[in-house]
Structures are given as C-alpha cells and as structure tokens.
C-alpha cells in the first residue's frame, strides 16, 4: 500500500511528538492506576483521563490544534461542533490562548457539559444550540465557518487534533508501567484510537490495540466492512461521547492499518463496567468513558485474554448528567448477568404469589417486582432477581418442579419502562399502601406471610434503590370489608415492633386511591 499523509504512521508520530510541548504546557499528565479485579488473572490498568483539566481527554487535541495556529489565524475566530467534551477542550484553549470561539452543540447536550463549556471559556466562548444530533450541529458549524472565514477545529478527523490526543499514549510510555500486552480504546470518530496505536506500537511493537464501539453506534466497524466510511442509518446515543454516525476519512485509514481488532459492546455491558470502576476505584465515568473496560471484560469472558497479560484500558471521560445514574444502576446488573427479569405465570388465588415467592432459593434476592391483577385465570408478575449463575440454576430447577415456564424479559421495553397493566374493576375491597421495610432478604415476604390469610395481592410496584430501606406501593384486596380493617390493624402493630418486617405503612390519600382504581374509597 502506498503511504500518504492520510495513513502514514510516521507523519502521525511526528505530530504527536510536536504536540507534547504544547499540551504539557497546559496540563499535567494523568495517572495510571491498577484495577483490583480479584476475579481475573490478568493485570489491568486504567488511564485516568477523568482527572484531566476537563475530566476527559478531548482537551489534548483541541488545545494542540489551536495552539499550533498563528495569532492571525486565531484572530479569524475559532468554530467547532461538539456533543460536549470537545467543546470543553475548545473552550479551555480559547480562554488560555486569548481568542474567541463559537461552538455549535446539539440541543440535547447534557446540561453538565454545557455548563462546563461556559465555565471553562467564560467570555471567550459562545454556545449555539442547534438540531438534535452532532451531525446537525456539525453541518451548521461548517456553513458558519465558511461564511465567517473562521478556523474549524474538528473533534477527531484532523492530524493536529490526533497529534494532541496521542500525548495520552506518550504519558503511558513515560509512566514506566509498561510495556502492555493489550490496550483497549473507545472509538467515536477514531482519532484517539489511531494516535494511541501509532505511538505505542513504535515503542512496544508487540502490543495489541483494540478499538471498542457501542453496538448501536459502530461507525468504524461499518467503515471497515465497507472499505470506506459510511453513514449509519441509526445511531444509539446512550454513550453520547462516542456517538458518531460516520467515521472520519483520516481516522479510518489509520485505524484500519494500526488497530489489531475491533469489538462492539452493549449498553448493559458498559453499565456493568461503570459499576466495576465504582466498586473498585470509586470512579464514575460517563458511559463512553467505560467503553474500553467493557471491551476488555468482553474479551476476558470470551477467553481471549491470556493469564498474566498486562492490559491497559482508558477511562476517557467523566462528564455525565447526574440523572443518567439511575438508568446505569438499573442496567449494570443485567450487563454483569447477575440480574434477571422473569415473567412468571402464577395461578390466580389468595396467597398464590406469596407461596411462589417463598419457594425461591434463599440466595436469590428480589430486587424488583411489577404486578397488577388482570382478567385472567393466570397472572403474570415480573420478578427482578439478583443472584449468581449457580443460584439461577437452582431457580430453574424450582420452576421445572412446579411445571412453570418463565420468560426472560430482562430487555423488554414494557419492563424497562415499568408499565404495569392491571384491571381495577376486578379489585374487591381494595387497600393501597406505601410500605417501608428493611432492605434485607425476606423482610417483605415475611410481611406478606403475616397477612396472606386475609389479603390477596392485586398490585405491586417495587424496585431496589440501594438504600437500607425498601419502598413499595402495594395493592391488596379482601373478600370482606372487615378483613381490610384487620389488615390495617396488623400493619400498625408490625411497624411498632422493633424486630418487625416493616418500618412504616401508610395508606394512600383519597385522591391517589381514586386515580389508581377509578373509584372513590368506601367508608369503613
């Protein structure tokens, strides 16, 4: 193959070499930290780019590209488009270099990233929100740049930007922690992966560098398959920092020639890796920041990693909207294959669901329960369970003995959105209560056992929150109105018992009862 500037590793190496003086004048090297993974026999390290000036690696390329311009070029005005991290890098550089920048960002950009751009750039930066995707913002930015004769700073498809990103790999070599056998790098546009591979292979020719993409955003893999960059029809933006619809022309050539392999990971696998980083290092990266570790974990589980190999993964960023944490925590267990959501057929009748729950293995914890009584002889509650693979083997045996065929609905949309169907017209003398109980195995089941002689479940909505106290909205029905009152009395006694299975029980208000059932509450 004839080498050109678009795929010549010597040219990229020289750009990284030249970038070191500029980049290191702005920010200090980020540390490498060993990941204490007791369940693996590989030595795993993480490069902590979340500890950099903008809590992501993108500042390196933006600053290098802008610092390399002449003062006259910078005076023309800097223009950029970004979903977040590149924008922060441009803002940091504009403020430091004393120039002005107009940055186009999608309207859906997380607030935390917008705020950081304003904080870092202050009066040197103007943000313009446009469109719903990076592509929308990028197209508008290009047109604006042409009209104003500004200088466009591309987030990845530019050798100067790639040169700046490559200083990350220079710090890895200089750290003295290497050489590494394997390196995993998240890919959005491909600039970081290409630069890391170029630099590390010059010093450690035997190193294998793998690019990691999300299943719904694998634009580089699509380019590899097609032999040229192609546009994805659909783009998943859960990992928004790597959500690129089309790989760069420059980065594609380098990635094709320098990477040793590509792999894709699911959002659930990424969430599991975020959980791993939290549990081991107390680090909470943004989803794309954990993608490299997810790639390693996928290869390790597939038996691709040899015992004793030295592995490097890059935590590429930690700029995440706080509200995304809930979804990540929910999906983390599924990615680790520790959580399962099962839709289990249970015959209708008093105490049948409780009887079923009592037969679950003690080692399996209930972390979610979605149930509403419908007009059917068989009810279909959804049970969210937490356990090890051996635990689930025992559970499967229990189901088989009962002649029950449960469906795995861990990835079903109605379960994910907690859509609980129920038919309130079927409820007889209903009682809806908010219950707090100690978040320990068997606590709620103990409560239901105490009342199952007089009450039947008709509605249940509970999800584990990580607190010491569990909370559930519970609907019960009774054959006689006086049984409803007896149940309330029992609950009052239970919550005053220091050894009790519930901490508090509060009947819902009249208005909420009406919204839940469509009926006004009957007078006792």
KAFENCOR-V32312 format. One record per helix or strand. SS is the DSSP state (2 for helix, 1 for strand). FROM is the first residue (numbers start at 1). TO is the last residue. Records with the same first field share a line. If there is no record, write none. Layout:
SS=FROM-TO + FROM-TO
//
This chain:
2=9-24 + 49-51 + 59-67 + 71-75 + 85-97 + 111-124 + 134-148 + 159-165 + 167-174 + 191-203 + 215-217 + 219-226 + 240-242 + 249-258 + 267-281 + 287-301 + 322-335 + 352-358 + 389-401 + 413-416 + 424-426 + 443-451 + 481-496 + 510-517
1=32-34 + 43-48 + 56-56 + 78-81 + 101-105 + 125-129 + 151-152 + 182-186 + 208-214 + 261-265 + 310-315 + 317-317 + 339-347 + 365-372 + 378-386 + 407-408 + 431-438 + 456-463 + 469-477 + 504-507
//
